[in-house]
Amino acid sequence: MKILVCIKQIPDMESKFKINAEGDWFNETDVSFWMNEYDEYAVEQSIQLKEQLGNEPDVTVLSIGPDRVVESIKKALAMGCDRGVHVKDDEAYRKDPFQIASIIYEFAKDKNFDIIFTGMQSQDRGSAQVGVLLAEMLGYSCVTTVVNFAYDNGVINAKRELEGGIKSVVKTKTPAVITCQLGLNTPRYPTLPNIMKAKKKELITLNVSDLLKQEAVEKTEKFYYPEKKGVGMVIEGDLAAMVDQLISVLKEKTTVVK
C-alpha cells in the first residue's frame, strides 16, 4: 500500500500580524509557524494505518511552501512517515485552493497512491477545498470531515461529522482521499530517537514551477484588520430593574423595541 499525507505549515494564530506592503497578506517577520492542527490528525492516521498493516505501507508526506516548511515535514517524518517531499514555493500564500490541489495532483497522478490523507481545512485560510478538489482531479472517492476511520482489505469505513452534531457512516473502496476533522485521533509526540532517525530519511525537493500547470481562479484582493466594534454594556441590579433598563436601552439605541 502507498499512502500520501498532505500537510500545510500555518502561522501561530496568536501572533501579532502586520499587513504586508502589497496589502494582500501578512508580513512573516516575527511570526512563528507550525504544522496545521488538522494535518496533524492526518499524519497520525496515516501512521496508525501503517502500524495496523504491519508497517508494510509506504507513507510519503508532502508540503508546499518556502524553506521553513521543511521543519513541519521533519516533524511528520519523526512521527513515522517514510519520506518527505518539499514543493518549494516562496509565494505559496498567493496560490488559491485550485492551484494547490493541482500541484499535488501533478505529483501524485502517476504514483498510484491507495489513500491520501489531508486535513479537513487549514487554520489560516479555512477553505476546506483542497482535499475534495484533489480527489476530483485524480478520480478518487472522497470522504470529508472524518472523525472515525477504519480500514480492512481495501475498504474504508469512516464516520463523518455533519452539522448540528449529527454523524454519518460512509463505506468506500480505495483509492480514496480522506480529509481529517479534529478529534479523529490523538497525534503522537515525536520521540528523541525518532527525531534522530528522521534526519536520515529521504527528503525530496521539487520546484513548484515544474508542477504548477493551472492559472488561479480566485485572488486575494485585500487583507485588513477587523473593524473595531463598540464596547458592550453590562446591566446589573435586581431582575425587574434590569428588565426595565434593558427595554429602555433597546428603545433608545436600536430598532428592536419601538
C-alpha positions as CSV (number, residue, x, y, z in Angstrom):
1,M,0.0,0.0,0.0
2,K,1.1,3.5,-0.8
3,I,-0.1,6.4,1.3
4,L,0.3,10.2,0.8
5,V,-0.3,12.7,3.5
6,C,-0.5,16.4,2.7
7,I,0.4,19.0,5.3
8,K,0.5,22.7,5.5
9,Q,2.5,25.0,7.7
10,I,0.5,27.8,9.2
11,P,1.2,30.8,11.4
12,D,0.7,30.9,15.1
13,M,-2.8,32.4,15.2
14,E,-1.9,34.2,18.5
15,S,0.8,36.2,16.6
16,K,0.6,40.0,16.2
17,F,0.1,40.2,12.5
18,K,1.2,43.1,10.4
19,I,-0.2,43.6,6.9
20,N,2.5,43.4,4.1
21,A,3.4,46.2,1.8
22,E,1.1,44.9,-1.0
23,G,-1.9,44.7,1.4
24,D,-2.8,41.2,0.3
25,W,-1.3,39.1,3.1
26,F,0.7,39.5,6.3
27,N,4.4,40.2,7.0
28,E,6.0,37.0,8.2
29,T,8.7,38.8,10.3
30,D,8.5,37.8,14.0
31,V,5.7,35.2,13.2
32,S,6.1,31.6,14.4
33,F,4.9,28.8,12.1
34,W,3.9,25.2,12.8
35,M,2.0,22.3,11.3
36,N,-1.7,22.9,10.7
37,E,-3.6,21.1,13.5
38,Y,-6.0,19.3,11.2
39,D,-3.0,18.0,9.3
40,E,-1.5,16.5,12.5
41,Y,-4.5,14.3,12.6
42,A,-4.0,13.3,9.0
43,V,-0.3,12.4,9.7
44,E,-1.3,10.4,12.8
45,Q,-4.0,8.5,10.9
46,S,-1.5,7.5,8.2
47,I,0.9,6.2,10.8
48,Q,-1.7,4.3,12.6
49,L,-2.8,2.6,9.4
50,K,0.9,1.8,8.6
51,E,1.2,0.2,12.0
52,Q,-2.1,-1.7,11.7
53,L,-0.8,-3.3,8.5
54,G,2.5,-4.4,10.0
55,N,4.5,-1.4,8.8
56,E,4.2,-2.6,5.2
57,P,2.6,0.6,3.8
58,D,4.9,3.3,2.4
59,V,4.0,6.8,3.7
60,T,5.0,9.9,1.9
61,V,4.4,13.4,3.4
62,L,4.2,16.4,1.1
63,S,4.2,20.1,1.9
64,I,4.2,23.2,-0.4
65,G,5.9,26.4,0.7
66,P,9.2,28.2,1.4
67,D,12.2,26.6,3.1
68,R,10.6,26.9,6.6
69,V,8.0,24.2,5.8
70,V,10.8,21.6,6.0
71,E,10.6,21.8,9.8
72,S,7.0,20.6,9.6
73,I,8.0,17.9,7.2
74,K,10.7,16.7,9.6
75,K,8.1,16.5,12.4
76,A,5.9,14.3,10.2
77,L,9.0,12.1,9.4
78,A,9.7,11.9,13.2
79,M,6.1,10.8,13.8
80,G,6.7,7.9,11.4
81,C,6.4,8.9,7.7
82,D,8.9,7.3,5.4
83,R,9.9,10.2,3.2
84,G,9.3,13.8,2.7
85,V,8.5,15.9,-0.4
86,H,9.1,19.6,-0.3
87,V,7.5,21.5,-3.2
88,K,9.5,24.7,-2.9
89,D,7.3,27.8,-3.4
90,D,8.2,31.1,-1.8
91,E,4.8,32.5,-2.7
92,A,2.6,29.6,-1.8
93,Y,0.3,32.0,0.0
94,R,-0.7,33.5,-3.3
95,K,-1.9,30.2,-4.7
96,D,-5.7,29.5,-4.5
97,P,-7.0,26.1,-3.4
98,F,-7.4,25.0,-7.1
99,Q,-3.8,25.6,-7.8
100,I,-2.6,23.9,-4.6
101,A,-4.7,20.8,-5.4
102,S,-3.4,20.8,-9.0
103,I,0.2,20.9,-7.7
104,I,-0.4,17.9,-5.6
105,Y,-2.2,16.2,-8.5
106,E,0.7,16.6,-10.8
107,F,3.0,15.0,-8.2
108,A,0.5,12.2,-7.3
109,K,-1.1,11.3,-10.7
110,D,1.3,8.6,-11.7
111,K,2.3,7.2,-8.3
112,N,-0.8,5.1,-7.6
113,F,-1.4,6.1,-4.0
114,D,-4.1,4.0,-2.4
115,I,-5.1,6.5,0.2
116,I,-4.4,10.3,0.5
117,F,-4.9,11.9,3.9
118,T,-5.3,15.7,4.3
119,G,-6.6,17.9,7.0
120,M,-10.2,19.0,6.7
121,Q,-9.1,22.6,6.3
122,S,-6.2,24.9,7.1
123,Q,-6.4,27.2,10.2
124,D,-5.3,30.2,8.2
125,R,-7.4,30.0,5.0
126,G,-10.1,27.7,6.2
127,S,-11.4,27.0,2.6
128,A,-11.8,23.2,3.1
129,Q,-11.4,22.8,-0.7
130,V,-8.0,21.2,-1.4
131,G,-8.9,17.6,-0.5
132,V,-12.1,17.4,-2.5
133,L,-10.6,19.2,-5.5
134,L,-7.6,16.7,-5.4
135,A,-10.0,13.8,-5.3
136,E,-11.9,15.1,-8.3
137,M,-8.7,15.6,-10.3
138,L,-7.5,12.1,-9.5
139,G,-10.9,10.4,-9.9
140,Y,-10.7,9.1,-6.4
141,S,-13.6,8.7,-4.0
142,C,-13.6,11.3,-1.2
143,V,-14.8,11.2,2.4
144,T,-14.6,14.6,4.3
145,T,-14.7,15.7,8.0
146,V,-13.8,12.2,9.2
147,V,-13.9,11.6,13.0
148,N,-13.5,7.9,12.9
149,F,-11.5,5.8,10.5
150,A,-11.3,2.0,9.9
151,Y,-9.6,0.1,7.1
152,D,-10.0,-3.6,6.1
153,N,-8.9,-5.3,2.9
154,G,-9.3,-2.4,0.6
155,V,-12.4,-1.0,2.2
156,I,-12.7,2.2,4.3
157,N,-15.4,2.6,6.9
158,A,-15.5,6.2,8.1
159,K,-17.7,8.3,10.4
160,R,-18.2,11.9,9.3
161,E,-19.2,14.9,11.3
162,L,-22.1,16.8,9.9
163,E,-23.9,20.0,11.0
164,G,-25.5,20.1,14.4
165,G,-23.5,17.2,15.9
166,I,-25.0,14.7,13.6
167,K,-22.7,11.9,12.4
168,S,-22.9,9.8,9.2
169,V,-21.2,6.5,8.4
170,V,-19.6,6.0,5.0
171,K,-18.1,3.0,3.3
172,T,-15.8,3.3,0.2
173,K,-13.2,1.4,-1.6
174,T,-9.7,2.6,-2.2
175,P,-8.2,4.6,-3.8
176,A,-9.7,7.4,-1.8
177,V,-9.0,10.9,-0.3
178,I,-9.7,11.3,3.4
179,T,-10.0,14.8,5.0
180,C,-9.5,14.6,8.7
181,Q,-11.5,16.5,11.4
182,L,-10.4,17.5,14.9
183,G,-10.7,14.6,17.3
184,L,-10.1,11.8,14.8
185,N,-7.2,10.6,17.0
186,T,-4.5,11.8,19.4
187,P,-1.4,12.9,17.4
188,R,1.8,11.4,18.9
189,Y,4.8,13.4,20.1
190,P,7.9,12.5,18.2
191,T,10.4,10.8,20.5
192,L,14.1,11.8,20.5
193,P,15.2,8.5,18.8
194,N,12.6,9.1,16.1
195,I,13.7,12.7,15.6
196,M,17.2,11.4,15.1
197,K,16.0,8.8,12.7
198,A,14.1,11.4,10.7
199,K,17.3,13.2,9.9
200,K,18.4,10.2,7.8
201,K,15.1,9.8,5.9
202,E,14.8,10.8,2.3
203,L,13.7,14.4,1.7
204,I,12.9,15.3,-2.0
205,T,12.8,18.9,-3.1
206,L,10.8,19.9,-6.2
207,N,10.3,23.3,-7.8
208,V,6.7,24.5,-7.9
209,S,7.3,25.7,-11.5
210,D,7.7,22.0,-12.6
211,L,4.3,21.1,-11.1
212,L,2.0,24.1,-11.4
213,K,0.0,23.8,-14.6
214,Q,-3.1,25.9,-13.7
215,E,-3.9,29.6,-13.5
216,A,-5.5,30.9,-10.4
217,V,-9.3,31.1,-10.4
218,E,-9.5,33.4,-7.4
219,K,-7.3,36.1,-5.9
220,T,-6.9,37.7,-2.5
221,E,-7.6,41.4,-3.2
222,K,-7.2,42.9,0.3
223,F,-6.0,41.8,3.7
224,Y,-7.2,44.0,6.6
225,Y,-7.9,44.1,10.3
226,P,-11.4,43.5,11.5
227,E,-13.4,46.7,12.2
228,K,-13.4,47.7,15.8
229,K,-16.8,47.4,17.5
230,G,-18.2,49.4,20.3
231,V,-17.8,48.2,23.8
232,G,-20.6,46.1,25.4
233,M,-22.9,47.3,28.2
234,V,-23.3,45.3,31.4
235,I,-26.6,45.7,33.2
236,E,-26.6,45.0,36.9
237,G,-29.2,45.1,39.7
238,D,-32.3,43.1,40.6
239,L,-34.2,41.4,37.8
240,A,-37.1,43.8,37.5
241,A,-34.8,46.8,37.3
242,M,-32.6,45.1,34.7
243,V,-35.6,44.3,32.5
244,D,-36.7,47.9,32.6
245,Q,-33.2,49.2,31.9
246,L,-32.8,46.7,29.0
247,I,-36.1,47.8,27.4
248,S,-35.0,51.4,27.7
249,V,-31.7,50.7,26.1
250,L,-33.3,48.8,23.2
251,K,-35.8,51.6,22.6
252,E,-33.1,54.3,22.6
253,K,-30.2,52.7,20.8
254,T,-31.9,50.1,18.5
255,T,-35.0,49.5,16.4
256,V,-35.7,46.2,18.2
257,V,-38.2,47.7,20.5
258,K,-40.3,50.7,19.5
